[in-house]
Each structure stands twice: as C-alpha cells, then as structure tokens.
C-alpha cells in the first residue's frame, strides 16, 4: 500500500536552501522509483532569518500549522550575522518549533559515511576507526527551557534554572532503549550526567537505572560524568560506541564536540522526534544537518549536502517507515564526490547529481529484491528423517527448488538451486556479453546481486590501448544498461577482494565466472567458479543446476606459529595431500578447533586456493571469527542475512584429513606445480629475477605483515640489492588507502618495491605486467603453471612474508628471524583486532523450497528430444592435469568467435594441434583432471572452434566438466585403463552416441551420460535452451523422465557416469 506523506521543507538561511534542494531531489527520486511505497507531497515554509525578513517573526503561525500537519519536516539552517543582535532572533523559531511539536529527543549519529573519510579526521586513525554511536539528547527540557533572569545594569545578577521531571527522563530513556534494541547485538547505553553536583543529574541517573532495570533488563547501561565523557570523545571515542544518552545542555555541547570526529560538519545529520519510532508506527520528526548556515559560502554552490541528505535518510526511516530506502540513501551518500570542505572540487549540485545517479541503482535493486522468492523462516532444528549433511550440502539444500520433504540432497543428485550472487570480471564479461546478446539482452534477475569488477587486463599505463579500452567499455556499457549497483571501474579491486570483504555472507550460494570465485568461502559461503555462459544463466534467471559434489573435510588442529597464515597453511595442505587427489571435483570444507586461530584473511587463502587443491569450492566453517569480520561492514543488508550452518555429527564426508597447524612453516611451491611444496630452507639461496607481492590470494593481512617484515629487515641494516624487479599490488583501493594511512606504502618503496594499481598483474600476465622468458620469480599469487606469469617465465609460490624477506638480496630466504622481530601488539592494532565481535552465532538448518504437487511442474514444457550420432576420428593424446591455460592461453581471450579461439588452442604446449585437427586428428583423449585451472568456458569453445568432435578423459575438473555440455561439446568420462592403452596418438576411434559405446583397437567400451548432459547436448547448450525454455531452463533440464538413454544398459554399465536420479520432484 502506498503511503501518502507530506514533508514540509524549511530551507532557512545561508546555505540552507542549497542543501535542502539536493535532499528534496533525493526524496523525489525515492518516490519516483518506489511509487508503490510512498507518494510525497512537499510544502515549503520560511523559518529563521528568512521568516524575520518576510514576516517579522522567526516562525509564523501558518508555518507552525503546516509543520504540525506534516509527517516530517526537513530543515536547512537558521541564523547569520544579519540577525546576530536584537529581537526576534532566528534561533527562536527553531526552539519554538521543537517545543510546540514536543520534539523531545534529538538523535545525532556519529560514524564515518565512508572509511576513506577517516583521513580527514583531526584525530588519529587508531583513535577514530570503528567509532559508531548514536547521541540522544533530551531536547525540550532542562536549562534552555527553565526559568531565567537576565542581568541588568543595576543588579548585575542573572540566573538560569535546570528543571527536569521523572516523566521527561523516562520517555527519552525508553526511546534510547528502543533504538539500542534495533541493533544486533543490542547496543549498550552510556548515560551522561553531572550527578556529583546537580540534583537534576541525580534524578536523571536514578530514573535511567529504574527504566532500564524494570523495562529493558537485557540492556547494559553505564554512567559517565559529563567531563569524563568529553575526555572520552577525543581520547577514546570507541569506548562510547552504542547509545549516548544525555540531557539537553550536555547533549548540545557533547554532540558539537563529537561532530569534529568525522572532520567536517557537512557530513553529520540529526533527527528530532516526538515519539518512539517503531516498525509500522512512524513518528513526527524534524530533520536537519548539524552544520550552521555558513553565511561565508552561502550562494556559491559549494556547500556539502551530505549531512542534509543523510538527514533525509533518517526522515525516511523514522517518519515514513521506509527502512530499506533509508539504508539505500545512506549507503550512496557515503560514496560520492568530495566538496571543498573535504579537499575536493565538486559543487553542491554535482554532489547531488552523483548521489542521485548511484541511488537510482539502489532503489531499482530494492524493486528487484521484492520480486525475488520470499525469504524462508529460519529453521533451528533438523528435519525429521533427513540424512546427515555437510556444510556444503546444507547450503545447496537450503537453496534448492522443488525438493521432496524432508529435504535430502546427496552426492550425485542433480538439483535446481536459487543463486544469491553472480560475479564476473571484464575479461569474462566480454564472453558473457556474447551469450547475453544471443539471449536477446533480457533484464537481469537482480541488479543488486551481480558484482562486476575490471581487474584482469587493466593497468593505468595501458588502459588507453585498444584491448583494455574495449573491455572497459563493454563492462561499463552493461553496468549502465542493467543499472548495476556493484560495478567497479578499472583497477578499483580485484574481482574477489572487495566482494569477500564487503558482500559475501555465510550460507550464501555464489556463482562466479572465474575459478577463484571460491574465495568467498572464507566467510562460509558455498562459492563456485563456472564458465561465462554458465554464469549468465543465473544472472538472468536467478537459478542454475548443480550435481551435488562429495565433500572432503580438512580438519585443523592446534595453533600455527606467529607469521604463518593462510598461504603457508594451504601450501602445507597441498604438500601433504597433493593436487587433484582427495579434493578433486569435491567441495573442500575447512573445520576443526584450529580454525579459530586463522583470521578471515587467512581463510581467504584457504578458500581461494581450493581450486589449486582440485576442489570446486572451499568452505570455511563460519563461526565467531566470521561474525566479527562481517560485523565491521556498514551496510546492514550485507551482514544481517548471514546463515550459519555447521556439519551434522553424522555428516557423510568422502574423506577427512587432520592438519596440525603447529607443524606448518614457511614453504615454497616450486615451478610448475602448486603442490610441489618444500620448506623454504631447502631452496634458500635460489637467485631471483623478480619478487611479486599481490594477486587475489594476498589479503590485507598479508600485505601488512609483509611490510612489517620489510621494515624489520631495513632496521637490521638490510638493503635492496641492485637489479631485479620488485612489485607489490594491493587487492583494492581501500586496502591501498589503509596501507598509505599506516605508512606501509612508504616502507615498500624504501625496500625497492614499485606500487602497482589493484589488479591481477603478474598472476595472469595479460595486462602491463609480464615476467620475461627464462626469468625466475617468487610470488605470493596462487598459480605457478607454465607460462602463467609470462611465456617461458618460471614462477614459484610463497607467502607474502617470504617474498618480502627474499626481496632484499633477490634470493629465496627464510623470513623467520624478521617475523620474530616484529612488534606483535602493533601488528594486531594494524589488523584492528579491537573491533567489536559482532552478534552471537546461531546455527540454523536448511529450509528449502519443497515441491508442491498441486502447483509445481504443471506448466513445464517437454525437454529436448534425444539425439543420435556416430562420431569418427583419430586421437590426439594428452597427459594428466591439462589445465585451461594450456588449452587456451589467457592472452587470446575472449576471442571474436569459437573459430577465432580455435586458432590458438594449445598454442604454447602443442603448436601443431590445430593443423592435426584439420587432418582428422579431432578426438582429444586426456588423463585425469582434464580442464583444471581457470574457469574459462573459452576452453571447450576453443576446442569446438578448432574442430574437435569429442573429448574423452579419465576425469575432468568440475568447472570444465560443466562447460562442455553447456557449450554443446561432447565430453565422455571413461576410467577403463585398457581403453587408454589402445587410444594412443593417431588411433582410430568411433563413438556411437545413441548406444553409448566407443569402438577403439577392436574393443568396445560402454560409457554413460547424465540426463542433464544429454538434454544440454541435445538442446544445443545452455544458450540455445534458454531461447526455447526461458527462465524455466534449469527446471526443464533437471526434470525426471520416464525413460531416457541414461536409463538403458549404458547406465548399468557406468552408473557413476550417468549420475544418480535427482531428488527433484517435477
């Protein structure tokens, strides 16, 4: 139902009219984009000096009547030198308004709209970082409204009285308590008084205690004298985080003192309310920025409108009951340009224009979210009869559509699932855009759930060149077309970095067009990298399919030595268990008592390199460490939807392996295998041509520690050797800003490092940074495959700390002595380990969308018919673990077509491949782990484009295995060793697809295809099937059939290859 609301505008004096005009535009946009929520009628009145000039009074009766009849009032500012003496005074209009409307509580939040503004605070970052409190000031009592006597020339005597009643204190205390309870966990209340001197303060303290003890016993309250509170505001303002409750005069003084914390008066809003704002019961309020009328800049168009726009956000929340819209306004107001007061050059209107541009996307995102499935209630108990599940299985089950009760999923099931997020880079979007175009460019499912970052091919030194320029434009154009909220321009963030830091939440199911999308598993999400076309589908439909994987448990015990983080831990796992073995095609879950000793940044490396381990996902069990990490986020939308799952005691893991973190030391993964890991001392002294600290694997924590290692080396007298290349590339602009504030970028520079712009850099070597042929590098990236850092370059992997220590002499070196000399307390302070720990973790159970036989499946069209074909050709033979970098090197992506990609297939590892295909050697036979590495759909597309008819292998990497049927390339899994004895280079092969039989060397080998693969191949791949079935694509593809060729004797011959029957009911 649309709320009909009236907002009175009181522009007032000085810059008031300028800033109110921008806030009005914000409210107008909210009403325009959200017409089903609110319709706003505006009425403008005079107040303050403007009213004195026009009517001889600071507030006319007519203006007061308009305010009383309104739902909310938005004020600019009152006062100025013109009315500094005599009566009436401009401020009298404001006081009269407060008293007449009984606006008894003034709310002033004190926080930073953006962390980038911390540098503008006059206080040290270590003091103000994390400040977040709401000051609530009783507004219509106390000394400002008590009896007073002015001094006369005759008696020279004046006095003011400070009256308060119990009722006045009780109602403002109840309001403070109500607001404290809106936070999770509930905020503490800090009551400020002068009870050691003033009788009213003693009444205040007793009344506050009585109300909290009797009515809100779950809240914590403490008391401070006003003079000590004033000291805390500049010495340790975080100690007041929560609700600061005080009387009128003290609140006036303390709130003005607190306004210095953000560094600009133009940033802070306020609200004055006449009641308890509750959901469904908004109250009348007066909203205004805390800055004055600023007559010195009035009329110049340079005033900062952010405080007034944030006041409009409070108006939406408390007086119009529009919480989601209020959050959207506050979120976008903190990410605009800078006006002169913050060192910028933008005008008031330019700031408003930018905020409106960004806010429009947020509001459309709210519309899209309302069209999404209704959030299911939290389930706290396990469904009766349900099998024991792993964390990964629970997340899949929770997102499943059409399960039969009690909601079982098990390895091998084909399940249609809803998707929480999709993500892509500019490199993968280019390929996705082709699929999107072929689909007719439909609307995206949710413009607020697609993360697009420009990171792979860009660098400020080359962004003007044709290729990066084209890719930047393609992503930028789509972002505008789809009104994407989370679009980040060139070199703002590596795809995974800020997504993990600011968006991913526990329990979410995330699909990315990049193999390291699994990084989001650091916070307990089930995140999987898929091919570009595979990601377009959930981008448009909100759904995709999964073959439920097996899960392997990596159980950590004990505590690692200081300085040993996630990178060394995952290298140790790879050393002990090897790549593409226990984790191959499985979800990897990191659990155990040792996990609590690994920060979320350390867990990021574990999740990120799950793909190098061979897994499809890396899920770190979410816990209190996770909760504390996401609690630091400002936007509640991206921290309050977390679902914490834990594995059942009877969960059926495929394997469990215990890793003792106390045994982990600094390791080096030797070229060209990430699992060929040796203790650093075994390769110490190896000469290096380059040292690289960066790539997505290297988190903020790693960059800080590496800088401190460098600092320790410099203090010991170590100096950077001449020659060689040293580069550090932080993962995002916010990380760069923090390193700069901490003074760590200077340390990197003193140690001879070039500071790169955020991006993939040497890790993929398709932008400006490429290692030379034959050069030996030590890098903190995640892959050391052949040609990964540049054609012919030799890359070795290590932690950022090890790379830093090795950079002095350009020889591999153990960092232990330097790590041991680091001041650990200082390091922990830099990591902000003092930040609040967040809400308590409540573990939940899956709550899937169950099948309803009365409504589900009734309108599904029939699936595509089966197909028959006989394929003949000769073999090109490949070894185990052929990765996608080998199939199609990144520098030849995205290509203009399949045929174009095909001209570069196996270009570096088998240059004769394409010519042999033309001669009829068009059936590829591989070993285990075919298609491992990057999640690029260009790999099967390149094979198709080159003329390959089919691929046969013992096993495939998970992402590549999906990409083959999605791209309509026949892929056969066959583990019969006798076949591989016959299928040597040049051997003749015949494949009878209908009968599921391969003829080779005079032998017949049966094989199987799952029902899903059969339908995708028969339908021409996902793009063609979308054209036929639209958003029902995956429900059709996963629908059971009475009979199919997968139910024939071939299935009996190879049940594992055909796949188990789905638990889906339609």
N, C-alpha and C positions, 0 to 999 in steps of 0.2 A: 504494500500500500504506500502510495506517495505521501510523504509528509509535507504539508503546506506550512511554510515557515516565513516569518517576517524578521528581517535583520535591519536594525537601524544603524546607519553609518554616521559617526561623529568625527569628521576629518580633523576638526580643531585648528591648531595654529602651527606655524613653522613648516616643518617637513611633513606634518600630519597628513595633509591632503595627498601628497605624493605617495606615501607608503600605503595609505588606505586604498588608493586607487588600484595598486597592484594586488592587495589582498582581496579586493572586491572581484577582480578578474579571476582569481583562484576559485572563489566561491561560485562564480558564474560558470566556470568550467565544470565544477563538480555537478552542478545542477543540469548542465547540458549533457554530459556523458552518462549521468546516473539519474535520468528523469523518473525512473520507477521508484527511486528512493526519496528524492526531495525536489520540491519546487520552492525557490527562494524569491520573495518579494523584497526589494530594497527600498528604504526610505532614508533620506539624508536630512540631518538637522545640524544646527550650529551649537557650538559649545566653546567655553573659554573666551579668549580674546576676540575671536571672530564674532561671538554672540554679543559681547560687550559693545563692539563697534556697531553692530547692526541693531541691537535692541536695548542696550544699556544694562544688560544683566548677563551673568556668566552662563545661565541656563534658563531658558524661558519655560513658562508653564506648558506651552504647546510641545516643546521638545521633550519635557519630562513625561508628558502624557503619551507621546509616541514611544518612548522607551519603556514605559510601564506596559504598554500593549504589545510590545515586541517579544519574540522568542529569544533574541540575543542582540547585543549591542557591540559594535566594533569601533573603537576609539583610536585616533591617531596620536595626538599630543596636545597639551594645553600650556599656555604661558609664553613669555617672551619679554624682552626689555621694555617694550612699548607699554606694558601694563604692570611694571615692576613696583610701582608705588600707588598709593591711593586705593579707593574702593569704587566699584567692586573689583575683585581680583579673579583672574582666570581659574585658579585652583578651587575657588569656592563652588564653581559649577560642578566640578568632579566630586567634591565632598558631599554636596547636596544630592547628587545622583546616587552615590553609594548609600547614603543614609535613607533616602526616600525609597529605594528599591531593596533595602535591607541586605545589601551585598556584604555579608558578614565574614566571608572567607576569601582571602587573596592567595592565589596559587602562583608560585614562580618556580618553574623547573630550572635546575642548574646542571647542565651537561653540555657536551660538545656535539653540535649538529653533525660534525664530521671529524674524525681523528686528525685529518690534515690541518685542522684549525688549532691544534694544540700548540703549535709553534708560535702562535700569536698571543698566547697567554703570557702575562708578565711573570708568572710563577714557573718553576722548573717542571719539566715534563714528569719527572719522577714523583712530583707532588700532586699534579692535577690529573694525570692519566687515570681514568677509571672513576672520576668524580661523577656522581649521579644521584642527586637528591631533589626532593620537592619541598620548597619552603612554603608553609601555610601560615599565613598571618591573619589573626583576627582583625577585622577591618572597620568595624563600626562602633567600637568601644574604646575604653582607655583614655589616655591623656588628650588625644585630638578631639574628643567629644565631651570631655569633662568640663566642669565649671572652671572659669578662668577670670582673672582680673589683670587688665593692662596697667602698667606703671604710669603714673602721672608725674608731671614736673614737681608737684607739691609733695607727694609722699614717696616717690621713688621706690614703690613697692608693687610687685606683681606676683601672681601665682597661677599654677595650673593644677588641676586635680586629675587623679588617675583612677577612675571608678571602674569596677568590674563586678558583675553578678555571677553567681554559680551557673545560672541558665546560659549566659553568654559563653562561658568557658565550656560547658557541657556540649553545646551544639557544634562548636568548632572542633572539639576533640572527636566527636562522632564522625564528622566529615573526614578528619585526618585518618581515623581508623579505617573508614570505608575505603579510602584511597590506598592505604597501606595494604589492605587485603586484596586489592586488584592485582598485586604482583605475586609472582610465584618463584621462590618462596616469599612469604609476606615480608614487607619492609618493616624494619624497626622504626619506632617513633622516638625522636630526640626532642624533648620538651625544654624550652629555653625560658628562663625567668631570672629574677633577682631576689630569690626567697630569703637570702641572708639579710636583706634590708627592708624590702617592701611588703606591706600587708597584703596587697593585691596579688603579689607573686606567691605568697604562701597559700592564698586561696586558689590560685591558678594550679600550683603543684598538687595540692590535695585533690582538687576536682579532677585533674587529668588522671591521677592514680585511681580514683574511685571509678571513673567511667571505664577505664581500660580493664581494671580488675573484675568489675561486675559484668560488663557487656562484651569485652573483647579479650578474654583471658589468654587467647592464643598469641596475642601480640606482645612483643618485647618493648618496653618503654624505659628510657633513662632520662635523667635530668642534668642540665648544664646551666651554670650561671652565665649570664649574657656576656660577661667579659671573657670568660674562658672560651665560649662559643666563637667570639670574634677572633680569638687567637687561633682556634682550630681551622677557621676558614682560610687562613693564609699559611698555616704550618702543616696541617694535615686534613684537608677538606674531605678526603675519603672517609675519615672517621665519622662524618655526619651523613654518609650515604643512607638513604631511606627517606623518611618524612621528618622535616624540621618544623616543629610546631611552636609558635610563639605569639605574644600579644602585639598590639598594633605598633607602638613606637619601636620596640626592639626589632620587630619584623621589618619595619621601614629601614632601619639602619643596617641590619644584617643582610637583607636582600640586596641593598645597594652595594654593600661590601662584596657579596657573592658575585655580583654582576661583573666584577673585574676578572674573575677566573677565566671566562672564555676569551677575554682580550678585546671585546667590542660590545658596547651597549646595544648595537643594532642587531644582535643575534638572539636576545632573550625575550620570550613572550611572557604574558601573565594573563590570569583569569580571575575575576572577582565574582563569586557565586552567592546565590541567596538560598541554597538548599543542597541536599545530598544528591549528587548526580549518580543515578543508578540505571542499569540497563532497562530500557523501556520507559524510564521516568526522568527525562532531562530536566534541567532547571534553568532559570533565567541567569544570564551572566553578562558581565561587561569585560571585554577582551581588549588588551592594549599592549604594545611593546613597552619595555621598561625605559627606553630612552626618552629624553625630553624633546622639546620642539626644535632644537638645533637651529636657531634663527640664523646662525652664521653661514649655513649652507642651504637654507630654505630657497626654493625656486631654481636651484642649479641642477636638479635631476641627478644628484649623486648620492642621495641618502640610501642606506642599506635597508631594503624592505623585508629582510628575512625574519626579523623579530615580529613584525606585523603579520606576515604570512604564517608563522608558527602560532601566533595568537589566533589566527583564523582556523588553524588545525584544532586548537583547544576548543574553539567555538563549535566546530563540527562534533567534537567528542562529547562535551558536557551539556550543550544546549540543543543540539539537533540529533543526538543519539546516533551519530554516524561514525562509529569507531574505525571501521576499515578505511573510510575516506580520510579520517584524521591521520591515521598512520601513513597513508599514501602521501598526503601533503607534507607531513613532517619528514618523510624519507626523501622526497625530491627537493625540498627546500635546503637540505644539507649537502646537495651535490650540484650546485650551480656555479656560476662565475664568482668573482670577487669584486666587491666595490672598493672605493678608495680607503675606507677605514681598515680594510684587511690587506692593503698593499696592492689592490687590483686597480683596474681602469674602467670597469663596466659601469654603465649608468643604472639608475633605478629601474627604468623600463627594460633595459637589456637583461637585468637580473630577472625581472618578472617574466619576460619572454622565454628565457631559458627554463625557468621553473615550470611554466605552463607547458612547454614542449615535452619535458620529462614527465610531468604529472599526467598528461593525457594518456601516455602509455600505461601508467599505473592504474588509472581508472578503467581503461579498457581491459586491463588484466583482471580487475575485480569483476567486471561483467563476464569475462571468460570463466573465472573461477566459479561463478554462480551456476554456470552451465555444466560443471563437472559433477561426477557422481557425488551423492551426499556422503559426507564423512560418517563412517560407521562407528557405533559406540565402542568405547574401549572395553575389550574383553580381558578380564583378570584371571579367569580360570580356564583350564584346558578342557576342551570339548570332550564329552564322554565318548569313549571308543576311538578317539583319534590316536594315530601312531605317534611315537616319539619323534621329534623333529629337531634338526639342526637350526641354527640362526638363519642360514640362507633359505632353507626350506620354509621356515615360518614367514619370511618376508615375501617369498613367492606366493605362498598360500594366502597371505593377507591381501595381496594384490590380485589374486586370481578371480576370474569371472566365470561363473557357471559351474562351480564345484558342487558335488553332492555332499550333503552332511555326512560325517562330521568335519569335512574339510581336509581330508588327507591329500597330500602330494608326496610322491616318492620318486627316486631317481628313475629316469626314463619316461616319465609322464610328459605328454605334450599339453601345455597349459596356455590358455589365453590370459594375459595379465594386463592390468592398467599400469601406466608408466607415470612416475612422479615428475621426472625431469628428462629432457634430452639436451645434449650439448654437442658442439662442433667447433672446429677452427675454420679459418678462412680457406685452408687447403682442402679440408674435407667438405666444406660447404660448396665449393665450386663443383664438386662431383654431385653433391646432394641437390644442387640447384638444377642440374640437368634432369634428375628424376622428378623434382618438384615441377619443373616445366612440363615434362611429359604427362604429369598428372593433371595439368590444367591450372596450376597455381591456385589450389583451393585455400581457404582460410586455415591458418594453423589452429590446432586444438586449443592451446592456451598460450597467449603471447607473454605470459608471466612465468612460463616454465620451460623456456628454451634459452640456453646460455651459449652465446656466440662470442668467441674471442679471436682476435687477429694476432697470431703469435708465431706460426711456423716459418713463414717465408719472408718475414719483415725485419727490417733494421732501419733506423733513421738515415743511415748512409746510402740506402738503396731503395727506399720507398718511392722514389720518383721514377724508378725504372719500370719498364712495361709490364713485366710479370707480376711483381708485388702490387703495382698500381692497379692492375686489372683485378687481382684477387681482393684487394682492399675495397675496390668499388663494388664488386659483386656482393660482398658481405654487407657493406653499408647500404646499398640499394635495398637489399632484402630486409634489413633491420627497419628501414623506414616503411617499407611496404607492409610488413607484419606488425609494426608498432612494438617491436621488441623492447622489453624493459631492460633486460640484461644483455646489452650489446656493448662491447668494449673495443675501442679503437686500437689501432696498431700500437704494439709494444706497451699496452697497459698491464696485461697479465698473461702469463702462460695459461693455457686453457684450464688446467686443473687446479692451479694455485688458489686464486681467489674464489673459485667455485667451492672448493673444500673449506676454505676459511670462512666464507660468508653465506653459503646457501645449503649445502648438503646437510641432511639431518638423519639421525638414527632411524632405521626402519624403512627408509625410502628405497624405491626401486628406480634405478637411474640407468639410462642408456646413452652412450656417447659414441660419436664417430671417431674414436681414437682408442687404441689398445690400452692406453694408460688411464682410461676413464675409471678403471677400478680403483683409482686413488681415493675416491670418495668413500671407500670402505674404511678409511681411517676413523670416521665418526660412526661406524656401524651401519652404513648403507650397503645394499646389495647393488653394486655398480658394475656394469659390463660394457666393454667396448665392442661395437659392431661396425659393419660396413656402412658406407654413406647412405645407400638406398634403404638399408635396413633401419636406419635412424629416421629417415624421412617419414616412414610409415607411422610410428608413434607420434612424431611431430604433428602429423595431420589428423590421425585417428585417436590418439591417446592410448593406443593399445599395441601390443606386439605378442609374439609367442615365445615360449621357452620350452626346451626339453630339459626337465628338471635334472640338474647335474648331481653327481655324487659329491660328497663333501669330505675333505681331509682336514683333520684338526692338527694345528701346530700349537702345542701347549707349552707356554713359557713358565719356567720356574726360576726362582732366585733373582738377584739384582745385578745389573751389569756394572762394570767399573765406571767411574766418572769419565765422561767424554765419549763413551761408547753409546751410540744412538741407534736409530732405526736402520741406517745404511749398513753399518757393520753387522747388525743383527740379521738382516735379510741376506747379506753375503754369507754369513755363517750358516744360515738355513740352506742356502744353495750349495755351500761346500759340503754339508753333511748329507743332504738328501738328493742333490743334483736336479738339473733342469729337465722338465718334461718326463718326470718319473711319477712320484706319488701325487703330484699336483696336476698332472696332465688332464685337461678337459674337466677338471673338478673346480668347485668353489673351495677356496682356502679360508679356513677360519682360524684366527689367532686368538687364543684364550689363555687361561691359566693364571695363577697368582702372580707370576712375574710381569704380567701385562700392566699392572698398576704402576710399575717403575718406568714405563715408557710413555712419554708425553704424546699428545695427538700429532705433533710434528714428527716424532719418531715413528708413530704408527703409520703416518703418511707414506714413509718409505716402504714399510712392510706391505701396505695395500698396493702402492704404486708398482712395486716390482713383483707382485703376484703373477703378473703376465710373463716376466722373465723366468719365474719359477715353473711356468707352464699352466697356471690356473686361469680360469675365466673371470674370477673375482677374488678379491682379498678382503675379507670382512673381519674387522677387529671388534671383538665383543664390546659393545657400548657399556659404559659404567660411569662412575662419579667423575673420572678424569674427562670423559666426553662431555658430561653435563656442564662441568666448569668451563670447558673450552667454548661451547656454543653459547653459554650464558653471556659472554662478552659482546655478542652481536647486538646491534642497536635495534634492528627491525624485529618486532615480536613474531612476525609472520615466518621468519626464518630460524626461529628457535623454539617456538611453542607447539610445533607439530611433530615433535620427536616421538617415536615409538621405540621403546626399549624392549628388545627380545633377547632371551637367553636360551641356549640349547637345553632341551629336556634331559633329565638324567638318563633316560633310556633312548636318547637320540642315537641314530644308527650312522656313525661315521664310517666311511670306507676304510680309513686308517687314522691312527693317532700317533703322533711323534712328539716326544718331550725334548725341548731345547732348554738347556741350562744357560741362562744369560750370564751367569758369573764366569763362564768359560769363554765368552766372546771377547776377542781382542781386535785390534786394527788389522784389517785384511785388504788384500788387493786381488781383484778379479783380472786374470791375465788374458790378454787378447788371444783369440776372438770369442771366448766363451764366458758368459757371466757366472757360470758355476765352477770355473777353474780358479778357485779362490785359495790363496796361500797367505800365511802370516806375513805381515809387511817386512819383517826382518829377513825373510827368505829371498826377497827381491830387492832389499835395501842396496842403494848404490847404483841402481839402474839409471842410466842417463836419460834425461827427458828433453824433448824439444818444446813441449808445451804443458801448461797446467791450467785446467779449466775447472772453476767452481761455479756450478749453475745447473740449469735444466730443472724440470718439474720436481724431480726426486729431491732436490736440495731445498729444504724448507727454511723458514725464517730462523728457526733454532740452529740449524746447521751453519747458516751464514754468520750468525752472531758468534758461535763457537769458533769457527774458522778465523774470524777477525781477531778474536782474543788469542788464538794460537799464534797468529802473525805478530800481534802486539808483544806476546811473551818472547818470541824469537828476536824481535827488534830490541827488546830490553836486555836480552842476553848478548847483544852485540852482533847478531846475525844480520847480514846484508844481502839483498838480492844480487845474485850473480849476473854478470853481463850475458846477454844473449838469451834466446828462448822467448816464448810468448806466455804471458800470464793474463788471464781474463776471468773476471767474476761477473756473472749475470744474474742478479736477483730475480725472483719469480714474478714480482709485480711492483707497480708504482708505490702502493702503500708500504711494501717492505723496503723499497729504496728510501722512502721518506723516513722510515723508522731508523734505518741504518745511518742515515745522514744526521738525524736528531741525536743519535747516540754517539756520534763522532767516529763511527766504524768505517765509513767510506774513506775517510782520510787515512786510516790505518792500512786499508787495502792499497791505496795509492802509494803510501810510503813504502809498502812492500813490493812495489813494482807492478801492481795489477791495473789493467785497464778496466774501467767500469762500463759494462755493457747495458744497453736498454733491455728491459724484460722481454724475453722471447726464448725460443728453443735453441738458438745459437748453434754451437758446435755439435749438439746432441743429434741433430738431424742433417746439418750441413747443407741446407738448401737456401740459406739466406746469405748474409755477408761473411759469416764466419765458417771457414773450412780448413781443416788440417791438411797439410801438404803430403804428397805421396812419400811414403817412407818415414814420415815423422812419427816419433814416439811420444804419446801423450798420457798423462794421468788426469782422470776426470771424475767428478762426483756425479755424473749422469747415470742413466740406468742401463744403457746398452753399449756393448763393445763389439758388435757384429762387424764383419768385414765391410769396409767402405762406409761404415756408419758416420764417422767423423769427417769423411772425405775420401775420395778414391785413393786406395793404397795406403791410407793412414793406419797407424797401429794405436788403438785406444785401450787403455787399462782403466779399471774402475776402482774407486776407493771412496772413503768418506771425505767430506769437505775438510775436516780437520787434518786428515792425512795428506790431502792435496796441498793444503796451506803449508804444512811443515816441510813438504818436499819442494816447495817453490823457491826456497832460499838458494839452495845450491843446484836446483834443477836436477836433483837426483832423488829417487824414492827414499823416504826417510820415515822412521817411526815417530809419531807425534807425542809419545807418552811423556817425555820429560817436559815438553812445553805444556801439555794438558795439566800436568801436576803443579805447574807454577801459576795457574790461573786462579784468581780470587773467585771462589765459588759463590760467595754471597753476592758479589757484584754481578756475576753471570745470571744468577737466579732473579735478581732485581731487573735485569735487562729482559728476561723472559716474562716478567710481570707475573711471577708466581704468587703475588699477594692478591691477585684478583679474586673477587668473591667466587665461591664454589658452585653457585647455581642451585637449582631446585633438586630435591631428593629424587633419586631414580626409582620409578615404579615400573616393574617389568610387566608386560602385557602379553596376550596371546593373540594369534591371528583371528581376524574377523572377516572372512572372505564374503564375496557376493555369491550366495548359493543359487543353485538352479531352481527356477520356478517353472514347473512343467505346464502351468496354465498360460504363461506368457512368453517364456524363452524358447527360441528355436523355431517358432511357428512361421516366421516370415523369411527364414534363411533360404536363399536360392540354392539350387543344387551345385555341388562342386564341379570343377572341370573334369571332362572325361579322361580316362586313362589313355595312354599313348603307347604306340608300339614302334620300335625301330631296331635295326641291326646296324651296328657301327663297326667298321673295319679299318684297321690302320696298323702302323708299326710303332714300336716303343721308343721313347726317349727316356732313359733311366736316370734317376736321381737318388741321392743318399738320404739318410735320416735328417730331420730338423731343417728342411729347406724353409727359409723364412721369406716373408713377403718383401723384404728389402732386396732379396736376391731375385725374386720373380719380377718385380717392377721397382727399380730404384726411385726414391722419392723425387729426385730432380726432374723426372719425366712425368710427374703427376701435375694436374689431374688429367691431362690429355684432352684432345678435342673429340675423341670418339674411342670406341673399343679398338678399332683398327689402328688408330694412332698409338694407343698404348701398346698394342701388339708389336709394333715395330721396335719396341725397347724391351720386350720380355727377355729376361735372363741376360741382359746386355753385358753385364760385367762378369758373371760367373760362367756363362756359356754363350759366347757371342754368336756361335754358329746355330743356335737354337732355332731362330726364325726361318733360316734357309732350309734346315732339316724338316720343319713342319711343312713347308711348301713341297718337299719331296715325298711327303706321305708319312713322315715320322710324327704323327699327330695324336698319339695317345701317350700321355705322361704317366709314368709309373714311379712312385716315390716310396719312401720308407715310413718310419714313424714320425709323427709331429709335422707333417707337411703343412705349410702355410702358417707357421708360427711367426711371432713378432707383431708388427704393426697391424692394426685392424683396418686394412685398406681393401675396399671392395674392388679397387683397381687391379688387384692380383688376378682373380678369376676373369675379370673383364679383359685384362691383357692377354691371358691365355686364349680366351674366346676370339679376341681380335686377331691374334696370331694364327688362328685356325685350328687350335686344339679341340678335339672332339670329346674327350673324356679324360678324367684323372682317376687313377687307381692308387691307393696307398694303404698302408697298414693302419694308420690313424691320421687324423687331421687336428690341427689346432682348432679350438672351439669356434672362434670368430670366422676363420676361413671356412670351416665346415658349413656354417650358416650362409656365408656369402655365395657359395657355389650354387645351391638351388635358388637362392634369391636372384642370382644373375642368370639362371637357367643354364648352368653348366653342370653336366652330369659328373658327379663325384661318387666313387664306389669305395667302400671300406672293405678290405679283404685281408685277413690275417693268416692265410694258408701259406706256409713257408715254401711249399713245393711250387706254388704259382710264381714266386719271386725267383726261384731257381730257373724257371723256364722263361720268364719275362725279362730277358736281358736286352741290352741296347740293340735295336733293329728287329726284335722278334715280332712276328705277325700275331695280331690279336683280333678276335671277333667278339662283339658284345651283343647278346640277344637281350634287349631291354625288357621285352614283354615276358619272356620266360625267366629273366633274372639269372642268366648264365653267361659265363665268359669261357671262350674257347682259346686255348693257348698251348702250344707244344704238344698237341694231341690229347690234351686233358680238358676236362670240363669242370669249371669252378662256379658253384652257385653263389649268389650274393643277394642282399636284400636292400630295399629302400623303405624308409618310413613312409607312412601315409602322408605326412606333411611334405616330405621331399617330393613324393610322387605328384602331389597336387601343384606344388610350386613349379616343378619342371613342366608338367602338362599345361599349366596356365601361362607359361612364358615368363615366369619370375614375378616378383612382388609388384613391379610397376604395372605390368600388363594385367595382373589380377586386380589391382586397385581400380583400373579403368572399368572392369566388369562388376566388381563387388563393392566398390567404395569403402566406407568405414566398417563394413562387415567382413572385410577381407580375412582377418585372422580368425573370426568365428567360423567362417566357412572352411578355412584351411584346417582348423582343429576339429571340425565336426566328425563324429564317427560315421562309418559307412557299413552297410550290411555286408558288403563284400568288396574287396579290392585285391590287387595283385600282391599286396603285402600280407594278405591273409592266406596266400596259397602255400604250396610246398616250399617256396623260397623262404617264407618266414620260419618255417620249421627248421630249415637248414641253417638259418642265420637270424635267430630271434633277436639277438642283441643289435644287429644292424637294422632290422625292421623297426625296432622300438616297441615299447610296451603300449598297451591300449591306454588311451587318455582317461583321466578321471572326469573330464568334462562330460556333461550330460546331454548336450544338444547334438 
